[in-house]
Amino acid sequence: MNALTISLVAIMIPGVIMALIYDTYTQHKPWDSFRYILMSIVFGITTYLVMQGLISGYQFFHGIKDTKSIEWYLLSVWSVANGEEKIKLNPLEILWGGMLSVPLGLFWVFISTRRSLHEFLLRKGISNKYGDDNAYIRSLEILHKNGGSCYALLHEDNLLLHGTIFLYNESDKTQELGLENVTVLHAETGKQLWMTNFMYLSKEYGKMVIFENYIEVPKNVERSGSEGAAEE
């Protein structure tokens, strides 16, 4: 490993930290190796741009009375653009970049969770994609925001579960759900079978239906509907 490689690895440390924070605390599609490296580079550049902005802003306000005399300080990481085989790095810049990447990563998680950008693009008609999550994750987020109470219908087991959403996740093949204060009912009769404080569910796609309110159809309405169908 030559000096240039070591320097490039050191430069990427803030970006890697920021990418790890974002990957850990947000719901998104799994990243492959290329996407991870790409996001680390983007986050790293973002961190150094913020650092440069803070330093330049401090210099500007400190010497605002005589801006022409300011000797602008440039981060040593920008020397990468020169294409030199040996890059002179300031270790303190890497250290401060790593420390700054933590609050920046958490801030980016906050922005991503709020989905302010996606909602703005949708309102303006610029994009028709809500975000990186699918309808399953978004639906559970909405239910959780509304109090978390929901029903989960399991087709194959003929069971209807009522509880409060506590955990949810999705993988390539399964949908996972953790419920608190669960009441297990027979799906057809509505008879209560048993109760538990917590239940974990893991089902393949399409094997579990989740909804917020359960309204039983009156028998007379059900009967009139059947009669109407028979008359037709």
C-alpha positions in Angstrom: 0.0 0.0 0.0 1.7 3.2 -1.2 1.5 6.7 0.4 -1.2 7.9 -2.1 -3.5 5.0 -1.2 -3.0 5.6 2.5 -3.8 9.3 2.0 -7.0 8.5 0.1 -8.2 6.1 2.7 -7.5 8.7 5.5 -9.5 11.3 3.5 -12.5 9.0 3.2 -12.8 8.5 7.0 -15.4 11.2 7.6 -17.4 10.0 4.7 -17.3 6.4 5.9 -18.5 7.5 9.4 -21.3 9.5 7.9 -22.3 6.7 5.6 -22.3 4.2 8.6 -24.6 6.5 10.6 -27.0 7.0 7.7 -27.0 3.3 6.9 -27.7 2.3 10.5 -30.5 4.7 11.4 -32.5 5.0 8.2 -34.8 2.6 6.3 -33.6 2.1 2.7 -32.8 -0.5 0.2 -29.6 -2.5 0.9 -26.5 -0.9 -0.6 -24.0 -2.9 -2.6 -20.2 -2.2 -2.4 -20.3 0.3 -5.2 -23.1 2.3 -3.7 -21.5 2.3 -0.3 -18.2 3.6 -1.7 -20.1 6.2 -3.7 -22.1 7.4 -0.7 -18.9 7.5 1.4 -17.3 9.8 -1.2 -20.3 12.0 -1.4 -20.7 12.3 2.4 -16.9 12.9 2.7 -17.0 15.8 0.2 -20.0 17.2 2.0 -18.2 17.1 5.3 -15.1 18.9 3.9 -17.3 21.5 2.2 -19.0 22.3 5.5 -15.6 22.5 7.2 -14.3 24.8 4.5 -17.4 26.9 4.8 -17.0 27.3 8.6 -13.3 28.2 8.3 -13.9 30.7 5.5 -16.9 32.2 7.3 -14.8 32.6 10.4 -12.0 34.3 8.5 -14.4 36.6 6.7 -16.1 37.8 9.8 -12.8 38.1 11.7 -11.3 40.2 9.0 -14.4 41.9 7.7 -12.9 45.4 8.2 -10.1 44.6 5.7 -11.2 41.6 3.5 -8.4 42.2 1.0 -5.8 41.3 3.6 -7.4 38.0 4.4 -5.2 35.0 3.6 -7.8 32.4 2.9 -7.0 29.0 4.4 -7.7 26.0 2.1 -8.0 22.5 3.4 -5.2 20.2 2.5 -7.6 17.6 1.2 -8.3 19.7 -1.9 -4.8 19.0 -3.1 -6.2 15.6 -4.3 -7.5 17.4 -7.3 -3.9 18.3 -8.4 -3.2 14.6 -9.2 0.0 14.5 -7.4 1.4 11.1 -6.3 2.1 12.4 -2.7 -0.6 14.3 -0.9 0.3 16.4 2.1 -2.5 16.0 4.6 -3.1 17.8 7.9 -4.0 15.1 10.4 -6.1 17.6 12.4 -8.3 18.2 9.4 -9.0 14.5 9.2 -9.7 14.4 13.0 -12.0 17.4 12.9 -13.7 16.0 9.8 -14.4 12.7 11.6 -15.9 14.6 14.6 -18.0 16.9 12.3 -19.3 13.9 10.4 -21.2 12.6 13.4 -23.6 15.5 13.8 -23.8 15.9 10.0 -24.7 12.2 9.7 -27.4 12.5 12.4 -28.7 15.7 10.7 -28.9 13.9 7.4 -30.8 11.0 9.1 -33.2 13.6 10.4 -33.7 15.2 7.0 -34.2 11.7 5.4 -36.7 10.6 8.0 -38.7 13.8 7.7 -38.7 13.3 3.9 -39.0 17.0 3.4 -37.2 17.0 0.1 -39.4 14.2 -1.4 -42.6 15.9 -0.2 -41.4 19.2 -1.8 -40.7 17.5 -5.1 -44.1 15.7 -5.1 -45.9 19.0 -4.4 -44.1 20.7 -7.2 -44.7 17.8 -9.6 -41.0 17.4 -10.2 -41.0 13.7 -9.1 -43.6 11.0 -8.5 -41.4 8.9 -6.2 -42.0 9.3 -2.5 -38.6 8.0 -1.4 -36.4 4.9 -1.0 -39.0 3.1 1.0 -41.9 1.0 -0.4 -45.6 1.1 0.7 -45.1 -1.5 3.5 -42.6 0.7 5.4 -44.5 3.9 4.7 -47.8 2.4 5.8 -46.4 1.2 9.1 -44.8 4.5 9.7 -48.2 6.2 9.2 -49.9 3.7 11.6 -47.1 4.2 14.2 -47.5 7.9 13.9 -51.3 7.6 14.5 -50.8 5.7 17.7 -49.6 2.3 16.5 -52.8 0.4 17.1 -53.5 -2.0 14.2 -54.8 -5.3 13.0 -52.7 -8.0 11.2 -54.5 -10.6 9.2 -52.7 -13.9 8.6 -54.4 -15.7 5.7 -52.8 -19.1 6.0 -53.3 -19.4 9.8 -56.8 -17.9 9.8 -55.8 -15.5 12.6 -56.5 -11.9 13.2 -54.1 -10.1 15.6 -54.7 -6.8 17.3 -51.9 -4.9 19.0 -49.6 -1.9 19.0 -46.7 -1.5 16.6 -43.4 -1.6 18.3 -40.9 -2.9 15.6 -41.0 -3.3 11.9 -38.6 -4.2 9.2 -38.4 -5.6 5.7 -35.8 -7.8 3.9 -35.5 -9.1 0.4 -38.0 -11.9 1.0 -39.9 -11.3 4.3 -41.8 -8.6 6.1 -41.3 -8.4 9.9 -43.5 -6.9 12.5 -43.3 -6.7 16.3 -46.5 -6.1 18.2 -47.2 -5.2 21.9 -50.3 -6.1 24.0 -51.5 -8.5 21.4 -55.0 -10.1 21.2 -55.2 -13.1 18.9 -58.6 -13.7 17.3 -60.1 -16.3 15.0 -60.3 -14.5 11.7 -63.7 -15.9 10.6 -65.6 -16.0 13.9 -63.9 -13.1 15.7 -63.5 -15.4 18.8 -60.8 -14.4 21.2 -58.2 -17.2 21.4 -55.4 -15.8 23.7 -53.4 -12.7 24.6 -49.7 -11.9 25.0 -47.5 -8.9 25.9 -45.4 -9.2 22.7 -45.4 -11.1 19.5 -43.0 -11.2 16.6 -44.2 -11.9 13.1 -42.2 -12.8 10.0 -44.1 -13.5 6.8 -43.4 -13.7 3.1 -44.7 -10.9 0.8 -48.5 -11.1 0.5 -49.0 -13.4 3.5 -49.9 -10.7 6.0 -52.4 -7.8 5.6 -52.1 -4.9 8.1 -54.9 -2.3 8.6 -55.8 0.2 11.2 -59.5 -0.2 12.0 -61.7 -3.3 12.0 -65.4 -2.6 11.5 -67.7 -5.6 11.5 -70.4 -5.6 8.9 -73.9 -6.0 10.3 -75.5 -9.3 9.4 -78.6 -7.7 7.9 -76.4 -5.7 5.5 -74.5 -8.8 4.7 -77.8 -10.7 4.1 -79.3 -7.9 1.9 -76.1 -7.9 -0.2 -76.4 -11.6 -0.7 -80.1 -11.3 -1.7 -79.3 -8.6 -4.1 -76.6 -10.7 -5.7 -79.0 -13.6 -6.0 -81.7 -11.5 -7.6 -79.2 -10.4 -10.3 
